[in-house]
Amino acid sequence: MSNQYQSPYAGLNTNQRFSIAKQLAGDYHLDVSEVLFTYLKVAEPILAKAQSTKQISLKSQKQIDEQFEQTLKKLSQSKER
């Protein structure tokens, strides 16, 4: 078993992004566009600070994942009110 971080959201960086966003939208009671837009808004400033490479580092991906999940939870809670 690998101790290397496995991102639950890295698939949003691939051509599978729509199906993953659709699943997340259902899980968090959001629209697919909200999920995709939120991911881009969270990832952009983190990636802008990272060195320019074509591959996202595990450190950057983990930071994106943590902020993305927190933001999804906040959005979902605000929809419930």
C-alpha positions as MATLAB code, in Angstrom:
seq = 'MSNQYQSPYAGLNTNQRFSIAKQLAGDYHLDVSEVLFTYLKVAEPILAKAQSTKQISLKSQKQIDEQFEQTLKKLSQSKER';
ca = [
       0.000    0.000    0.000;
       1.376    3.391   -0.999;
       1.698    6.260    1.450;
       1.689    8.727   -1.424;
      -1.244   11.154   -1.412;
      -4.098   10.105   -3.689;
      -6.217   13.071   -4.702;
      -9.970   12.509   -4.746;
     -10.352   15.481   -7.119;
      -7.384   15.186   -9.507;
      -9.778   13.773  -12.107;
     -11.184   17.280  -12.474;
      -7.931   18.074  -14.307;
      -8.685   15.447  -16.961;
     -11.232   14.828  -19.677;
     -13.333   13.058  -17.015;
     -14.070   16.388  -15.280;
     -17.736   16.564  -16.260;
     -18.664   13.119  -14.943;
     -16.758   13.764  -11.700;
     -18.343   17.201  -11.326;
     -21.767   15.671  -11.948;
     -21.202   13.166   -9.123;
     -19.939   15.901   -6.773;
     -22.880   18.121   -7.685;
     -25.240   15.364   -6.603;
     -23.291   14.710   -3.405;
     -23.244   18.383   -2.398;
     -26.642   19.380   -3.853;
     -25.056   21.873   -6.229;
     -25.162   22.535   -9.948;
     -22.407   20.982  -12.090;
     -21.330   24.459  -13.207;
     -20.931   25.531   -9.567;
     -18.634   22.581   -8.909;
     -16.477   23.224  -11.975;
     -16.299   26.976  -11.376;
     -15.419   26.443   -7.711;
     -12.591   24.077   -8.630;
     -11.153   26.591  -11.080;
     -11.455   29.459   -8.596;
      -9.680   27.440   -5.900;
      -6.984   25.973   -8.156;
      -6.020   29.103  -10.087;
      -4.270   31.092   -7.327;
      -2.497   27.977   -6.019;
      -1.245   27.022   -9.457;
      -0.238   30.614  -10.217;
       2.135   30.497   -7.234;
       3.555   27.106   -8.208;
       6.441   26.767  -10.570;
       5.259   26.625  -14.146;
       5.222   22.972  -15.096;
       2.726   20.937  -17.013;
       2.196   18.599  -14.050;
       0.515   19.669  -10.802;
       2.693   18.783   -7.817;
       1.254   16.591   -5.072;
       1.704   19.454   -2.613;
      -0.307   21.827   -4.821;
      -2.970   19.200   -5.538;
      -3.392   18.475   -1.832;
      -3.774   22.199   -1.105;
      -6.330   22.523   -3.923;
      -8.242   19.475   -2.640;
      -8.439   20.771    0.918;
      -9.661   24.226   -0.087;
     -12.008   22.835   -2.732;
     -13.665   20.443   -0.281;
     -14.079   23.189    2.331;
     -15.621   25.491   -0.261;
     -18.014   22.803   -1.516;
     -19.180   22.170    2.046;
     -19.784   25.897    2.609;
     -21.698   26.218   -0.650;
     -23.784   23.162    0.163;
     -24.635   24.492    3.639;
     -25.680   27.863    2.255;
     -28.035   26.112   -0.203;
     -29.712   24.238    2.660;
     -30.693   27.456    4.435;
];
